[in-house]
Amino acid sequence: MARDIPFVDPHIGDEEVQAVSDVIRSGKLVEGEKTRSFEQKFAKFTETKHAIACVNGTAALHLAMEASPLQPGDEVITTPFTFIATSNSILFTGAVPKFVDIDKDTWNLNSELVEQAITPKTKAIMPVHIFGLPADMKAFKDIAEDNDLFLIEDAAQAHGARIDGTHVGGFGDLATFSLYVSKNLISGEGGIITTNNDELAENIISLKNHGRTPKGGYEHIQVGYNYRMYDVTGAIADIQMNKIDNLLERRKETAKQYRKIIDEIPNLGYQQIPNGMTHGNYIFAVDTRDHEIKPEEAVKKFREKGIMTRPIYSKLSYQQVNFKNIGNWRWAKFVDYPDYNTDNCILAEQIAVNHFEIPVVPSLNKEEIEKVKSAVSEIFT
Ligand SMILES: Cc1ncc(COP(=O)(O)O)c(C=O)c1O
């Protein structure tokens, strides 16, 4: 019987199984050889000086925030159209998320609006490469330099995303990637931070390992965490690096076919890719803003055809209950938060309720891709 066509399907082969088994048999389960090898491959892949692995993408964001010069109460400008970990990580250290609207075509943070939103309290910008499409990092880099702001790329979804041929991860002061099971490159749970700054790299290595000195041992020079990667998961990521180009190519080819079919359907759309940008194709999202069929109905119809689809961020970050109840957060006693109930990023709100993902995982075979394409045509024409 044909399988339901999935939107998450970890691409794990015999090599990963062998690598994990080797680590388990070696008894060296904590961060070690495999993780080091993965880090080296990832730095090469992203053309960055340092790549530092850790337990997951949220920990990577937390470490980035801890390593930044941000003080409690400082504002960090970010997008509300993202996974909640982006803004949560800003809250972790007492900084204050300031949400700015997204671009109507790319669905990424709008650089012009960011520039207008800067106040004396603004100390950092955190763009997200949403669904794998790079944010306008050249503009953000200029804005950050002109206004003396720290720049963190949330690249959790953006393995394979490039700007004028350069991989994301080195445009900001720091960048963070997730290796969660659904991502373009996986380890199950996992994260990695990239930077071209030696000092930041050294600090992050210490912060993720109990604030140790580079020598290791029981010398602790600052408060730190235990966010080390397991070598078992490092081994999976290490093998995945050998396949990443192929995995990305398959996603790219499928996404290209979807764009072609959607171009033929009136009033249906997708995220637009600006010139010079390469989409990592982590998620292929259909845009129903101008179509009478909305995501909820579409998802049901795809389901009847054995195709799994889903809306992603139908609630923006500031629409989540944790922001509605921000007064309950431990830092609320010490810093002033804006009234997030009055935030209204109009374009983000429209896209939030008017997009859903269709499967673009590398395991799709030719027939499955054709089945998804036919379903898109039938449901929306
Ligand atoms: C944009 C974004 N930021 C951060 C994260 C957090 O990564 P993790 O799930 O590995 O903690 C994710 C994960 O899905 C994400 O999509």
The ligand as a Tripos MOL2 file, in Angstrom:
@<TRIPOS>MOLECULE
LIG
   16    16     1     0     0
SMALL
NO_CHARGES

@<TRIPOS>ATOM
      1 C1         13.4460   29.4050   13.4740 C.3       1 LIG1
      2 C2         13.8320   28.4290   14.5450 C.ar      1 LIG1
      3 N1         14.5820   28.8440   15.5800 N.ar      1 LIG1
      4 C3         14.9700   28.0020   16.5510 C.ar      1 LIG1
      5 C4         14.6110   26.6790   16.5320 C.ar      1 LIG1
      6 C5         14.9970   25.8070   17.6880 C.3       1 LIG1
      7 O1         15.7180   24.6760   17.3260 O.3       1 LIG1
      8 P1         15.5920   23.3030   18.1610 P.3       1 LIG1
      9 O2         14.2650   22.7190   17.8720 O.co2     1 LIG1
     10 O3         16.7250   22.4790   17.6180 O.co2     1 LIG1
     11 O4         15.7900   23.6430   19.5870 O.co2     1 LIG1
     12 C6         13.8380   26.1890   15.4850 C.ar      1 LIG1
     13 C7         13.4400   24.7690   15.4530 C.2       1 LIG1
     14 O5         12.5450   24.3210   14.8220 O.2       1 LIG1
     15 C8         13.4330   27.0820   14.4590 C.ar      1 LIG1
     16 O6         12.6820   26.6620   13.4480 O.3       1 LIG1
@<TRIPOS>BOND
     1     1     2 1
     2     2     3 ar
     3     2    15 ar
     4     3     4 ar
     5     4     5 ar
     6     5     6 1
     7     5    12 ar
     8     6     7 1
     9     7     8 1
    10     8     9 2
    11     8    10 1
    12     8    11 1
    13    12    13 1
    14    12    15 ar
    15    13    14 2
    16    15    16 1
@<TRIPOS>SUBSTRUCTURE
     1 LIG1         1 GROUP 0 **** ****
